[in-house]
Amino acid sequence: MERQHSRLGFFLFSIYLILYGGFVLINAFRPDWMQVQPLGGVNLAILYGFGLILVAFVLALIYGIFSRDEPPEERA
């Protein structure tokens, strides 16, 4: 069971690492893209940053749900 939890954690971490890497690469090589205002006058840097926070929260919830040791019937 621990092996499955570790694999899930590594997979979710990899997803976040790719998204964060994209943020860093855009800032390093195309910083002018971060000034684009795609939504209501808010620039891409702010939207991407809040998106990363939201994705981190969702990935943590996914890990928490799928890494429980007890079956759903026994939780009550």
C-alpha positions as CSV (number, residue, x, y, z in Angstrom):
1,M,0.0,0.0,0.0
2,E,2.8,2.4,0.8
3,R,4.3,1.8,-2.6
4,Q,1.0,2.8,-4.3
5,H,0.9,6.0,-2.1
6,S,4.4,6.9,-3.1
7,R,3.7,6.3,-6.8
8,L,0.6,8.5,-6.6
9,G,2.5,11.2,-4.7
10,F,5.3,11.2,-7.3
11,F,2.8,11.3,-10.2
12,L,1.0,14.3,-8.7
13,F,4.3,16.0,-7.9
14,S,5.4,15.5,-11.5
15,I,2.2,17.2,-12.7
16,Y,2.8,20.2,-10.5
17,L,6.5,20.3,-11.4
18,I,5.6,20.5,-15.1
19,L,3.1,23.3,-14.5
20,Y,5.6,25.2,-12.3
21,G,8.4,24.6,-14.7
22,G,6.2,26.2,-17.4
23,F,5.7,29.3,-15.2
24,V,9.5,29.6,-14.6
25,L,10.4,29.1,-18.3
26,I,7.9,31.7,-19.5
27,N,9.3,34.2,-17.0
28,A,12.9,33.4,-18.0
29,F,12.5,33.4,-21.8
30,R,9.3,35.2,-22.6
31,P,8.6,37.7,-19.7
32,D,6.6,39.9,-22.1
33,W,3.9,37.1,-22.2
34,M,3.3,37.7,-18.5
35,Q,2.1,41.2,-19.2
36,V,-0.7,40.0,-21.4
37,Q,-4.1,40.7,-19.8
38,P,-6.4,37.9,-21.0
39,L,-9.1,38.2,-18.4
40,G,-10.6,41.4,-17.0
41,G,-7.4,43.5,-16.9
42,V,-5.5,40.9,-14.8
43,N,-2.2,39.9,-16.2
44,L,-1.1,36.4,-17.0
45,A,1.4,36.3,-14.2
46,I,-1.3,36.8,-11.6
47,L,-3.6,34.3,-13.2
48,Y,-0.9,31.7,-13.6
49,G,0.2,32.2,-10.0
50,F,-3.3,31.8,-8.6
51,G,-3.8,28.8,-10.9
52,L,-0.7,27.1,-9.5
53,I,-2.0,27.6,-6.0
54,L,-5.4,26.2,-6.9
55,V,-3.8,23.2,-8.7
56,A,-1.6,22.5,-5.6
57,F,-4.7,22.5,-3.4
58,V,-6.6,20.2,-5.8
59,L,-3.7,17.8,-6.1
60,A,-3.4,17.7,-2.3
61,L,-7.1,16.8,-2.1
62,I,-6.7,14.1,-4.7
63,Y,-3.7,12.6,-2.8
64,G,-5.7,12.8,0.5
65,I,-8.7,11.0,-1.0
66,F,-6.8,8.2,-2.7
67,S,-4.2,7.6,0.0
68,R,-6.6,6.6,2.8
69,D,-6.0,3.2,4.2
70,E,-9.4,2.2,5.4
71,P,-12.3,1.4,3.0
72,P,-15.2,3.9,2.8
73,E,-17.7,1.6,4.7
74,E,-15.5,1.5,7.8
75,R,-15.1,5.3,8.2
76,A,-18.4,5.9,10.0
